[in-house]
Protein backbone atom coordinates (compact mmCIF):
# COMPACT_ATOMS: atom_id res chain seq x y z
CA UNK A 1 0.00 0.00 0.00
CA UNK A 2 1.18 3.50 -0.73
CA UNK A 3 2.06 5.64 2.25
CA UNK A 4 -0.73 7.76 3.65
CA UNK A 5 -0.22 11.25 2.23
CA UNK A 6 -1.50 14.30 4.05
CA UNK A 7 -0.93 17.64 2.34
CA UNK A 8 -0.50 20.36 4.96
CA UNK A 9 -0.21 24.09 4.69
CA UNK A 10 2.13 25.20 7.44
CA UNK A 11 0.56 28.63 7.67
CA UNK A 12 -1.60 28.75 10.79
CA UNK A 13 -5.32 28.95 10.07
CA UNK A 14 -5.16 27.84 6.43
CA UNK A 15 -7.28 24.94 5.25
CA UNK A 16 -5.94 21.44 4.84
CA UNK A 17 -6.68 19.05 2.00
CA UNK A 18 -6.46 15.28 2.25
CA UNK A 19 -5.04 13.35 -0.68
CA UNK A 20 -4.79 10.14 1.22
CA UNK A 21 -6.32 7.08 2.75
CA UNK A 22 -7.52 9.35 5.54
CA UNK A 23 -10.86 10.32 4.05
CA UNK A 24 -12.83 11.63 7.00
CA UNK A 25 -11.95 15.28 7.61
CA UNK A 26 -9.04 17.70 7.70
CA UNK A 27 -6.23 17.29 10.22
CA UNK A 28 -6.57 13.56 10.78
CA UNK A 29 -4.37 10.57 10.01
CA UNK A 30 -5.69 7.03 10.52
CA UNK A 31 -3.76 3.78 11.04
CA UNK A 32 -4.71 0.15 11.63
CA UNK A 33 -2.82 -2.81 13.01
CA UNK A 34 -3.19 -6.14 14.77
CA UNK A 35 -2.46 -5.97 18.50
CA UNK A 36 1.23 -6.33 19.24
CA UNK A 37 2.14 -5.57 15.62
CA UNK A 38 3.17 -2.43 13.77
CA UNK A 39 1.08 -0.64 11.16
CA UNK A 40 2.18 0.46 7.74
CA UNK A 41 3.91 3.84 7.97
CA UNK A 42 2.05 7.05 7.22
CA UNK A 43 3.69 10.15 5.81
CA UNK A 44 2.80 13.78 6.48
CA UNK A 45 4.03 16.09 3.70
CA UNK A 46 4.62 19.69 4.84
CA UNK A 47 5.11 22.31 2.10
CA UNK A 48 7.76 24.84 3.10
CA UNK A 49 6.44 28.41 3.04
CA UNK A 50 8.47 31.54 3.57
CA UNK A 51 7.61 33.15 6.88
CA UNK A 52 5.75 30.14 8.24
CA UNK A 53 8.34 27.49 9.03
CA UNK A 54 7.71 24.25 10.87
CA UNK A 55 10.82 23.57 12.89
CA UNK A 56 9.83 20.57 15.02
CA UNK A 57 7.13 18.02 15.70
CA UNK A 58 6.12 16.11 18.81
CA UNK A 59 3.46 13.67 19.99
CA UNK A 60 0.89 14.34 22.68
CA UNK A 61 -2.47 12.97 23.72
CA UNK A 62 -3.75 9.99 25.73
CA UNK A 63 -2.17 7.20 23.67
CA UNK A 64 0.95 8.93 22.38
CA UNK A 65 3.15 6.03 23.47
CA UNK A 66 1.51 3.83 20.82
CA UNK A 67 2.45 6.14 17.96
CA UNK A 68 6.02 6.60 16.82
CA UNK A 69 7.72 9.27 14.72
CA UNK A 70 10.07 7.38 12.40
CA UNK A 71 11.58 10.45 10.75
CA UNK A 72 11.05 14.12 11.54
CA UNK A 73 10.89 16.81 8.85
CA UNK A 74 13.24 15.34 6.27
CA UNK A 75 13.58 17.88 3.47
CA UNK A 76 12.84 17.13 -0.18
CA UNK A 77 13.14 20.54 -1.82
CA UNK A 78 9.93 22.51 -1.32
CA UNK A 79 8.48 20.25 1.34
CA UNK A 80 9.32 18.20 4.37
CA UNK A 81 8.16 14.76 5.43
CA UNK A 82 7.19 13.34 8.79
CA UNK A 83 6.83 9.54 8.83
CA UNK A 84 4.84 7.82 11.59
CA UNK A 85 3.61 4.38 12.55
CA UNK A 86 1.13 2.89 15.00
CA UNK A 87 2.08 0.07 17.38
CA UNK A 88 -0.66 -1.08 19.78
CA UNK A 89 0.29 -3.21 22.75
CA UNK A 90 -0.12 -6.98 22.66
CA UNK A 91 -3.13 -6.75 24.95
CA UNK A 92 -5.08 -3.84 23.45
CA UNK A 93 -8.04 -4.17 21.08
CA UNK A 94 -9.96 -1.03 20.13
CA UNK A 95 -9.29 2.57 19.12
CA UNK A 96 -6.45 4.78 20.34
CA UNK A 97 -5.82 8.47 19.78
CA UNK A 98 -2.92 10.90 19.88
CA UNK A 99 -1.91 14.27 18.41
CA UNK A 100 0.99 15.22 16.17
CA UNK A 101 1.95 18.83 16.97
CA UNK A 102 3.73 20.93 14.34
CA UNK A 103 5.76 23.68 16.02
CA UNK A 104 7.48 26.85 14.75
CA UNK A 105 11.05 27.81 15.79
CA UNK A 106 9.69 29.50 18.90
CA UNK A 107 8.08 26.25 20.00
CA UNK A 108 4.54 27.44 19.31
CA UNK A 109 2.17 24.83 17.89
CA UNK A 110 0.92 26.05 14.50
CA UNK A 111 -0.97 22.93 13.50
CA UNK A 112 -2.23 19.77 15.20
CA UNK A 113 -2.86 16.51 13.39
CA UNK A 114 -5.20 14.03 15.10
CA UNK A 115 -3.88 10.48 15.00
CA UNK A 116 -6.22 7.48 15.23
CA UNK A 117 -5.19 3.85 15.49
CA UNK A 118 -7.49 0.82 15.19
CA UNK A 119 -6.13 -2.33 16.83
CA UNK A 120 -7.74 -5.71 16.13
CA UNK A 121 -7.35 -9.02 17.92
CA UNK A 122 -5.90 -10.93 14.96
CA UNK A 123 -6.58 -12.02 11.40
CA UNK A 124 -10.06 -12.98 10.17
CA UNK A 125 -13.03 -14.63 11.83
CA UNK A 126 -13.95 -13.48 15.32
CA UNK A 127 -10.75 -11.41 15.45
CA UNK A 128 -12.09 -8.74 13.12
CA UNK A 129 -13.34 -5.31 14.12
CA UNK A 130 -17.13 -4.88 14.11
CA UNK A 131 -18.57 -2.53 11.51
CA UNK A 132 -19.51 -0.01 14.19
CA UNK A 133 -15.90 0.18 15.43
CA UNK A 134 -14.52 0.52 11.91
CA UNK A 135 -16.93 3.41 11.29
CA UNK A 136 -15.86 5.06 14.55
CA UNK A 137 -12.17 4.72 13.64
CA UNK A 138 -12.84 6.34 10.27
CA UNK A 139 -14.29 9.33 12.08
CA UNK A 140 -17.87 8.99 10.87
CA UNK A 141 -21.01 9.35 12.95
CA UNK A 142 -23.17 6.61 11.46
CA UNK A 143 -25.48 4.15 13.19
CA UNK A 144 -24.99 0.85 11.32
CA UNK A 145 -27.77 -0.81 13.31
CA UNK A 146 -25.77 -3.14 15.55
CA UNK A 147 -22.55 -3.12 17.58
CA UNK A 148 -21.38 -6.74 17.78
CA UNK A 149 -19.41 -8.37 14.95
CA UNK A 150 -22.05 -10.52 13.25
CA UNK A 151 -25.62 -9.50 12.54
CA UNK A 152 -27.78 -10.83 9.69
CA UNK A 153 -28.15 -10.60 5.92
CA UNK A 154 -31.87 -9.86 5.87
CA UNK A 155 -33.03 -6.99 3.64
CA UNK A 156 -34.71 -5.16 6.53
CA UNK A 157 -32.92 -1.81 6.86
CA UNK A 158 -30.52 -1.44 9.78
CA UNK A 159 -29.72 1.81 11.59
CA UNK A 160 -29.11 4.65 9.13
CA UNK A 161 -29.15 2.34 6.11
CA UNK A 162 -30.98 3.60 3.01
CA UNK A 163 -33.22 1.52 0.76
CA UNK A 164 -31.73 2.78 -2.50
CA UNK A 165 -29.47 0.34 -4.32
CA UNK A 166 -29.02 2.34 -7.53
CA UNK A 167 -27.42 5.75 -7.95
CA UNK A 168 -26.57 8.44 -10.47
CA UNK A 169 -23.67 10.84 -10.65
CA UNK A 170 -24.47 13.96 -8.61
CA UNK A 171 -22.47 16.52 -10.56
CA UNK A 172 -19.49 17.21 -12.78
CA UNK A 173 -16.41 15.06 -12.48
CA UNK A 174 -16.09 11.39 -11.68
CA UNK A 175 -17.68 9.17 -9.08
CA UNK A 176 -15.19 8.11 -6.42
CA UNK A 177 -15.29 4.59 -4.96
CA UNK A 178 -12.53 4.76 -2.37
CA UNK A 179 -11.66 1.56 -0.45
CA UNK A 180 -11.64 2.56 3.22
CA UNK A 181 -11.66 -0.83 4.96
CA UNK A 182 -11.35 -4.53 4.27
CA UNK A 183 -11.83 -7.46 6.66
CA UNK A 184 -12.02 -10.57 4.50
CA UNK A 185 -9.88 -13.54 3.43
CA UNK A 186 -6.78 -12.69 1.39
CA UNK A 187 -7.32 -12.50 -2.39
CA UNK A 188 -7.39 -9.94 -5.16
CA UNK A 189 -10.82 -8.33 -5.35
CA UNK A 190 -12.21 -6.67 -8.49
CA UNK A 191 -14.71 -3.91 -7.74
CA UNK A 192 -16.64 -1.29 -9.61
CA UNK A 193 -20.12 -0.42 -10.84
CA UNK A 194 -22.73 -2.11 -12.98
CA UNK A 195 -25.57 -0.98 -15.20
CA UNK A 196 -28.75 -2.91 -15.91
CA UNK A 197 -29.91 -4.31 -19.23
CA UNK A 198 -33.14 -6.24 -19.79
CA UNK A 199 -31.33 -9.54 -19.32
CA UNK A 200 -28.45 -9.03 -16.90
CA UNK A 201 -26.25 -6.61 -14.98
CA UNK A 202 -23.24 -5.39 -16.97
CA UNK A 203 -20.16 -4.94 -14.79
CA UNK A 204 -17.66 -2.11 -15.31
CA UNK A 205 -14.50 -2.75 -13.33
CA UNK A 206 -12.94 0.26 -11.63
CA UNK A 207 -10.08 -1.39 -9.76
CA UNK A 208 -8.72 -4.44 -7.97
CA UNK A 209 -7.93 -4.60 -4.25
CA UNK A 210 -4.49 -6.09 -3.63
CA UNK A 211 -3.47 -9.31 -1.92
CA UNK A 212 -1.17 -9.07 1.07
CA UNK A 213 2.51 -8.53 0.39
CA UNK A 214 4.99 -6.76 2.62
CA UNK A 215 2.01 -5.53 4.61
CA UNK A 216 -1.32 -7.16 5.42
CA UNK A 217 -3.91 -5.91 2.93
CA UNK A 218 -7.00 -7.97 3.71
CA UNK A 219 -7.50 -6.99 7.37
CA UNK A 220 -6.86 -3.25 7.35
CA UNK A 221 -8.21 0.22 6.95
CA UNK A 222 -7.48 1.73 3.54
CA UNK A 223 -6.46 -1.43 1.64
CA UNK A 224 -4.19 -1.02 -1.37
CA UNK A 225 -5.36 -1.06 -4.96
CA UNK A 226 -3.33 -3.49 -7.09
CA UNK A 227 -4.59 -2.05 -10.37
CA UNK A 228 -7.18 0.30 -11.76
CA UNK A 229 -8.58 3.39 -10.10
CA UNK A 230 -10.93 4.32 -7.24
CA UNK A 231 -12.95 6.54 -9.60
CA UNK A 232 -15.11 6.14 -12.69
CA UNK A 233 -17.50 8.09 -14.90
CA UNK A 234 -20.87 6.38 -15.50
CA UNK A 235 -22.23 9.32 -17.50
CA UNK A 236 -25.95 9.80 -16.94
CA UNK A 237 -26.71 6.11 -16.40
CA UNK A 238 -28.19 4.70 -13.21
CA UNK A 239 -25.78 2.23 -11.66
CA UNK A 240 -25.18 -0.06 -8.72
CA UNK A 241 -22.02 -1.22 -6.99
CA UNK A 242 -20.43 -4.68 -7.13
CA UNK A 243 -17.44 -6.56 -5.78
CA UNK A 244 -16.26 -9.97 -7.00
CA UNK A 245 -14.82 -12.52 -4.58
CA UNK A 246 -13.49 -16.00 -5.41
CA UNK A 247 -16.94 -17.62 -5.64
CA UNK A 248 -19.35 -14.91 -6.75
CA UNK A 249 -20.09 -11.24 -7.29
CA UNK A 250 -22.13 -9.30 -4.77
CA UNK A 251 -24.47 -6.61 -6.11
CA UNK A 252 -26.11 -3.65 -4.42
CA UNK A 253 -29.49 -4.79 -5.79
CA UNK A 254 -30.80 -7.86 -4.00
CA UNK A 255 -32.51 -9.26 -7.08
CA UNK A 256 -29.22 -10.03 -8.84
CA UNK A 257 -27.91 -11.83 -5.77
CA UNK A 258 -31.13 -13.87 -5.67
CA UNK A 259 -31.09 -14.64 -9.39
CA UNK A 260 -27.38 -15.30 -9.90
CA UNK A 261 -26.10 -16.55 -6.52
CA UNK A 262 -29.03 -17.72 -4.39
CA UNK A 263 -26.84 -19.69 -1.97
CA UNK A 264 -24.93 -16.56 -0.94
CA UNK A 265 -25.99 -13.38 0.83
CA UNK A 266 -29.20 -12.01 -0.68
CA UNK A 267 -28.65 -8.54 0.78
CA UNK A 268 -25.00 -8.17 -0.18
CA UNK A 269 -24.63 -4.49 0.67
CA UNK A 270 -25.74 -2.06 3.32
CA UNK A 271 -25.39 1.56 2.23
CA UNK A 272 -25.32 4.51 4.62
CA UNK A 273 -25.31 8.30 4.20
CA UNK A 274 -22.04 9.56 5.65
CA UNK A 275 -21.96 12.03 8.53
CA UNK A 276 -18.77 13.53 9.89
CA UNK A 277 -17.82 13.24 13.55
CA UNK A 278 -20.06 16.21 14.43
CA UNK A 279 -23.06 14.53 12.83
CA UNK A 280 -23.09 16.82 9.80
CA UNK A 281 -24.20 15.10 6.61
CA UNK A 282 -21.47 14.96 3.95
CA UNK A 283 -23.17 15.88 0.65
CA UNK A 284 -23.55 13.15 -1.97
CA UNK A 285 -21.36 10.77 0.04
CA UNK A 286 -22.25 7.20 1.07
CA UNK A 287 -20.55 4.28 2.78
CA UNK A 288 -21.04 1.06 0.77
CA UNK A 289 -20.50 -2.01 2.96
CA UNK A 290 -20.28 -5.46 1.34
CA UNK A 291 -21.04 -8.88 2.84
CA UNK A 292 -18.98 -11.67 1.24
CA UNK A 293 -20.09 -14.54 3.47
CA UNK A 294 -23.40 -14.81 5.31
CA UNK A 295 -22.60 -13.88 8.92
CA UNK A 296 -23.83 -10.33 8.38
CA UNK A 297 -20.80 -8.36 9.58
CA UNK A 298 -20.68 -6.15 6.43
CA UNK A 299 -17.06 -5.21 7.02
CA UNK A 300 -15.68 -7.42 4.24
CA UNK A 301 -15.13 -4.55 1.78
CA UNK A 302 -16.09 -0.97 2.55
CA UNK A 303 -16.02 1.86 0.05
CA UNK A 304 -16.57 5.59 0.42
CA UNK A 305 -18.69 6.54 -2.60
CA UNK A 306 -18.65 10.25 -3.45
CA UNK A 307 -20.48 12.43 -5.99
CA UNK A 308 -23.58 10.22 -6.12
CA UNK A 309 -27.32 10.59 -5.51
CA UNK A 310 -29.77 7.72 -4.87
CA UNK A 311 -32.19 6.74 -7.61
CA UNK A 312 -35.80 6.30 -6.57
CA UNK A 313 -36.86 2.67 -6.94
CA UNK A 314 -39.50 2.64 -9.67
CA UNK A 315 -38.55 -0.65 -11.27
CA UNK A 316 -41.53 -2.61 -9.96
CA UNK A 317 -44.88 -2.46 -11.75
CA UNK A 318 -48.10 -2.97 -9.83
CA UNK A 319 -49.97 -6.02 -11.15
CA UNK A 320 -53.06 -5.62 -8.99
CA UNK A 321 -54.39 -2.05 -8.89
CA UNK A 322 -56.40 -2.49 -5.68
CA UNK A 323 -59.64 -1.47 -7.42
CA UNK A 324 -60.53 -4.30 -9.80
CA UNK A 325 -59.02 -7.29 -11.59
CA UNK A 326 -57.94 -5.42 -14.72
CA UNK A 327 -55.19 -7.46 -16.39
CA UNK A 328 -56.42 -10.66 -14.71
CA UNK A 329 -59.19 -13.18 -15.18
CA UNK A 330 -60.58 -15.72 -12.76
CA UNK A 331 -61.24 -19.43 -13.11
CA UNK A 332 -63.20 -21.63 -10.71
CA UNK A 333 -63.58 -25.39 -11.03
CA UNK A 334 -67.02 -26.46 -12.32
CA UNK A 335 -67.94 -22.78 -12.70
CA UNK A 336 -65.62 -21.40 -15.38
CA UNK A 337 -63.90 -18.20 -16.45
CA UNK A 338 -64.88 -14.86 -14.89
CA UNK A 339 -67.93 -16.43 -13.25
CA UNK A 340 -68.00 -16.01 -9.47
CA UNK A 341 -71.48 -16.62 -8.02
CA UNK A 342 -70.16 -16.99 -4.46
CA UNK A 343 -68.11 -13.80 -4.69
CA UNK A 344 -64.96 -15.76 -4.10
CA UNK A 345 -62.73 -12.87 -5.22
CA UNK A 346 -63.44 -9.55 -3.49
CA UNK A 347 -61.68 -6.20 -3.68
CA UNK A 348 -61.56 -4.61 -0.23
CA UNK A 349 -59.40 -1.73 1.03
CA UNK A 350 -56.95 -2.16 -1.84
CA UNK A 351 -56.58 -5.89 -1.13
CA UNK A 352 -57.65 -8.98 -3.02
CA UNK A 353 -59.76 -10.83 -0.46
CA UNK A 354 -60.11 -14.46 -1.49
CA UNK A 355 -62.89 -16.16 0.46
CA UNK A 356 -61.61 -19.54 -0.71
CA UNK A 357 -64.92 -21.39 -0.84
CA UNK A 358 -64.37 -22.45 -4.45
CA UNK A 359 -61.26 -24.04 -5.93
CA UNK A 360 -59.60 -21.86 -8.53
CA UNK A 361 -57.46 -18.82 -9.10
CA UNK A 362 -56.96 -15.32 -10.44
CA UNK A 363 -54.43 -15.37 -13.31
CA UNK A 364 -52.60 -12.64 -15.23
CA UNK A 365 -53.53 -12.17 -18.86
CA UNK A 366 -49.94 -11.27 -19.71
CA UNK A 367 -46.97 -13.64 -19.76
CA UNK A 368 -43.61 -12.75 -18.24
CA UNK A 369 -40.06 -13.93 -18.90
CA UNK A 370 -37.26 -13.26 -16.40
CA UNK A 371 -38.81 -11.36 -13.53
CA UNK A 372 -38.95 -10.65 -9.82
CA UNK A 373 -42.47 -11.10 -8.43
CA UNK A 374 -43.63 -9.93 -4.99
CA UNK A 375 -46.83 -10.34 -3.01
CA UNK A 376 -47.90 -9.90 0.60
CA UNK A 377 -50.38 -12.39 2.05
CA UNK A 378 -52.22 -12.95 5.30
CA UNK A 379 -54.47 -15.83 6.29
CA UNK A 380 -58.11 -15.21 7.16
CA UNK A 381 -60.19 -17.28 9.54
CA UNK A 382 -62.45 -19.28 7.23
CA UNK A 383 -61.70 -22.79 5.97
CA UNK A 384 -63.95 -24.84 3.72
CA UNK A 385 -64.57 -28.54 2.97
CA UNK A 386 -62.71 -30.68 2.18
CA UNK A 387 -59.90 -28.81 4.00
CA UNK A 388 -61.78 -27.55 7.04
CA UNK A 389 -59.57 -29.69 9.32
CA UNK A 390 -56.33 -29.30 7.36
CA UNK A 391 -53.68 -26.62 7.04
CA UNK A 392 -54.70 -23.40 5.32
CA UNK A 393 -53.59 -23.68 1.71
CA UNK A 394 -53.03 -21.45 -1.33
CA UNK A 395 -50.12 -20.75 -3.68
CA UNK A 396 -48.43 -18.81 -6.44
CA UNK A 397 -48.24 -20.74 -9.71
CA UNK A 398 -45.97 -19.21 -12.31
CA UNK A 399 -44.41 -19.73 -15.75
CA UNK A 400 -47.75 -20.99 -17.06
CA UNK A 401 -47.43 -21.33 -20.86
CA UNK A 402 -49.82 -19.05 -22.81
CA UNK A 403 -51.21 -22.09 -24.62
CA UNK A 404 -52.11 -23.85 -21.38
CA UNK A 405 -55.92 -23.98 -20.92
CA UNK A 406 -57.56 -23.01 -17.65
CA UNK A 407 -57.75 -26.07 -15.42
CA UNK A 408 -56.96 -27.36 -11.93
CA UNK A 409 -54.02 -27.05 -12.21
CA UNK A 410 -52.31 -25.75 -15.37
CA UNK A 411 -48.72 -26.74 -16.08
CA UNK A 412 -46.60 -24.51 -13.89
CA UNK A 413 -44.14 -24.20 -11.06
CA UNK A 414 -45.78 -23.41 -7.75
CA UNK A 415 -44.43 -21.52 -4.79
CA UNK A 416 -46.49 -23.11 -2.07
CA UNK A 417 -48.37 -20.88 0.36
CA UNK A 418 -49.50 -23.20 3.13
CA UNK A 419 -49.29 -22.97 6.89
CA UNK A 420 -45.79 -24.14 7.80
CA UNK A 421 -44.87 -24.99 4.22
CA UNK A 422 -44.59 -21.63 2.49
CA UNK A 423 -41.82 -21.73 -0.09
CA UNK A 424 -42.07 -25.42 -1.06
CA UNK A 425 -41.89 -26.25 -4.77
CA UNK A 426 -44.85 -27.99 -6.36
CA UNK A 427 -44.24 -29.08 -9.95
CA UNK A 428 -47.64 -29.26 -11.62
CA UNK A 429 -48.85 -31.08 -14.76
CA UNK A 430 -45.47 -32.68 -15.54
CA UNK A 431 -43.35 -29.58 -14.95
CA UNK A 432 -39.80 -30.32 -13.77
CA UNK A 433 -36.88 -28.56 -12.10
CA UNK A 434 -33.44 -29.48 -10.73
CA UNK A 435 -32.79 -28.97 -7.03
CA UNK A 436 -29.37 -29.93 -5.67
CA UNK A 437 -28.56 -31.52 -9.01
CA UNK A 438 -31.58 -33.83 -9.00
CA UNK A 439 -34.52 -33.42 -11.39
CA UNK A 440 -37.99 -34.54 -10.37
CA UNK A 441 -39.79 -37.20 -12.40
CA UNK A 442 -42.60 -35.64 -14.48
CA UNK A 443 -45.93 -36.23 -12.76
CA UNK A 444 -49.28 -34.61 -12.13
CA UNK A 445 -47.83 -32.97 -9.03
CA UNK A 446 -44.47 -33.30 -7.24
CA UNK A 447 -43.40 -31.60 -4.03
CA UNK A 448 -39.87 -30.42 -3.19
CA UNK A 449 -39.73 -29.25 0.42
CA UNK A 450 -38.08 -25.92 1.24
CA UNK A 451 -34.69 -25.83 2.94
CA UNK A 452 -35.65 -23.22 5.54
CA UNK A 453 -38.76 -22.02 7.32
CA UNK A 454 -39.27 -18.26 7.61
CA UNK A 455 -43.06 -17.94 7.64
CA UNK A 456 -44.69 -15.68 10.21
CA UNK A 457 -47.54 -16.97 12.39
CA UNK A 458 -51.05 -17.23 11.01
CA UNK A 459 -52.74 -13.84 11.07
CA UNK A 460 -49.58 -11.84 10.34
CA UNK A 461 -48.57 -10.45 6.96
CA UNK A 462 -45.89 -12.35 5.04
CA UNK A 463 -43.96 -11.23 1.97
CA UNK A 464 -43.29 -13.89 -0.65
CA UNK A 465 -41.01 -13.27 -3.62
CA UNK A 466 -40.37 -15.38 -6.69
CA UNK A 467 -37.40 -14.80 -8.98
CA UNK A 468 -37.56 -16.59 -12.33
CA UNK A 469 -34.42 -16.04 -14.38
CA UNK A 470 -33.31 -18.14 -17.36
CA UNK A 471 -34.71 -21.32 -15.83
CA UNK A 472 -33.56 -20.62 -12.29
CA UNK A 473 -36.41 -20.29 -9.80
CA UNK A 474 -35.90 -18.84 -6.33
CA UNK A 475 -38.46 -18.62 -3.51
CA UNK A 476 -37.95 -15.95 -0.86
CA UNK A 477 -40.09 -15.74 2.30
CA UNK A 478 -39.79 -12.58 4.39
CA UNK A 479 -36.39 -11.79 2.95
CA UNK A 480 -34.87 -15.28 3.27
CA UNK A 481 -34.24 -17.64 0.35
CA UNK A 482 -35.98 -20.86 1.35
CA UNK A 483 -35.84 -22.80 -1.93
CA UNK A 484 -34.03 -22.60 -5.25
CA UNK A 485 -33.89 -24.71 -8.39
CA UNK A 486 -32.39 -24.61 -11.86
CA UNK A 487 -33.17 -25.66 -15.43
CA UNK A 488 -36.92 -25.43 -15.01
CA UNK A 489 -38.89 -27.04 -17.82
CA UNK A 490 -41.06 -23.94 -18.16
CA UNK A 491 -39.16 -20.66 -18.08
CA UNK A 492 -41.81 -18.03 -18.77
CA UNK A 493 -45.54 -17.52 -18.75
CA UNK A 494 -48.47 -16.26 -16.74
CA UNK A 495 -48.81 -16.03 -12.95
CA UNK A 496 -51.77 -17.02 -10.78
CA UNK A 497 -52.84 -16.68 -7.16
CA UNK A 498 -54.74 -19.69 -5.85
CA UNK A 499 -58.04 -20.02 -4.05
CA UNK A 500 -57.87 -23.37 -2.29
CA UNK A 501 -60.57 -23.74 0.40
CA UNK A 502 -58.90 -21.22 2.74
CA UNK A 503 -59.56 -17.54 3.26
CA UNK A 504 -56.55 -15.43 2.31
CA UNK A 505 -55.74 -11.77 1.67
CA UNK A 506 -53.29 -10.63 -1.03
CA UNK A 507 -51.85 -7.12 -1.44
CA UNK A 508 -48.86 -5.28 -2.92
CA UNK A 509 -48.77 -7.56 -5.96
CA UNK A 510 -45.80 -6.31 -8.00
CA UNK A 511 -43.40 -7.43 -10.70
CA UNK A 512 -40.07 -6.25 -12.02
CA UNK A 513 -39.09 -7.55 -15.43
CA UNK A 514 -35.38 -8.29 -15.58
Buried (B, 14 or more C-beta within 10 A) or exposed (E): BEBBBBBBBBBEEEEBEBEBBBBBBEBBBBBBBBBEBBBBBBBBBBBBBEEBBBEBBBBEBEBBEBBBBEEEBEEEEEBBBBBBBBBBEEEBBBBBBBBBBBBBEEEEBBBEBBBBBBBBBBBEEEBBBBBBBBBBBBBBBBBBBBEEBBBBBBBEEBBBBEEBBBBBBBEEEBBBBBBBBBBBBBBBBBBBBBBBEEEBBEBBBBBBBBBBEEBBBBBBBBBBBBEBEBBBEBEEBBBBBBBBBEEBBBBBBBBBBBBBBBEBBBBBBBBBBBBBBEEEEBEBBBBBBBBBBBBBBBBBBBBBBBBBEBBEEEBBEEBBEBEEBEEBBBBBBEBEEEEBEEEBBEBEEEBBBBBBBBBBBBBBEEEBBBBBBBBBBBBBEBBBEEBEEEEBBBBBBBBBBEEBEBEBBBBBBBBBBBBEBBBBBBBBBBBBBBBEEEBBEEEEEBEBEBBEEBBBEBEEEBBBBBBBBBBBBBBBBBBBBBBBBBBBBBBBBBBBBBBBBBBBBBBBBBBBEB
